[in-house]
Amino acid sequence: MLVGVARTSTLEQVAGLEAQVRDLKAYGCDDANIYREQVSSIGEREQLDAAINSLRSGDKLVVTKLDRLARSVRHLGELLDVLEAKGAGLVILSMGGQQIDTTTATGRMMLNVMASVAQFEREMMLERQREGIAKAKAEGKYTGRKPTAMNKADAVLSLLSSGMSKAKVCEQVGISRASLYRIIKEHEAA
């Protein structure tokens, strides 16, 4: 059986999700066996987990591109280990213009090589990004994201002193627990 996974990072990327579903169907995935999700690759991937849990020996997990599946070479390796333990394979419909099928020795080798190159490219992009940020900071052109939670420190401290629980303060002010504790720590240090 072919089990497809289609993923976009945001809810606004409807056309991208539809294109992936179209390609998965064209490959032979039945619509009932295509798992769809619109979540960042670093978020909780419930549909990917459900797709993997549905696999049996001899099945193939199908994705349109590698970046729709794994966040890194390490994550890809972990997913491949899970698929191998289930006796399932992985098919990537488009990877550098090639179709990859890990049920073949050549497919496994090509996937490892191409995944390593993709990881290298990602790391180089992040390095260039860090260099650009450092240069912009040195020139005084980069200020970073505005600290929104710290702007709410007075309200947070006032609500806490009135006896409101930390969870309720976070909910009412619209900040995370981590931000709340940073505000508390900074106030105690002052």
Number of C-alpha atoms within 10 A of each C-alpha: 15 21 24 30 25 26 28 21 16 13 11 10 12 12 10 15 20 15 13 23 24 15 16 24 16 10 14 13 21 15 13 8 17 22 19 19 18 18 16 15 16 9 9 10 15 13 18 19 11 12 18 22 12 12 19 15 13 12 19 23 25 26 24 24 19 22 17 17 20 17 14 18 18 13 12 18 14 13 16 17 13 15 22 15 12 16 15 22 24 25 23 21 20 13 18 11 7 11 15 24 21 22 17 12 10 11 17 16 14 18 23 15 10 16 21 15 13 18 15 14 12 13 12 12 12 12 12 12 12 12 12 13 16 14 13 13 13 10 9 9 11 13 9 8 6 8 9 10 17 16 11 16 19 12 14 22 16 12 18 15 10 8 9 13 12 15 12 12 21 17 12 12 15 13 17 14 14 11 18 22 12 15 20 15 11 11 12 8 7 5
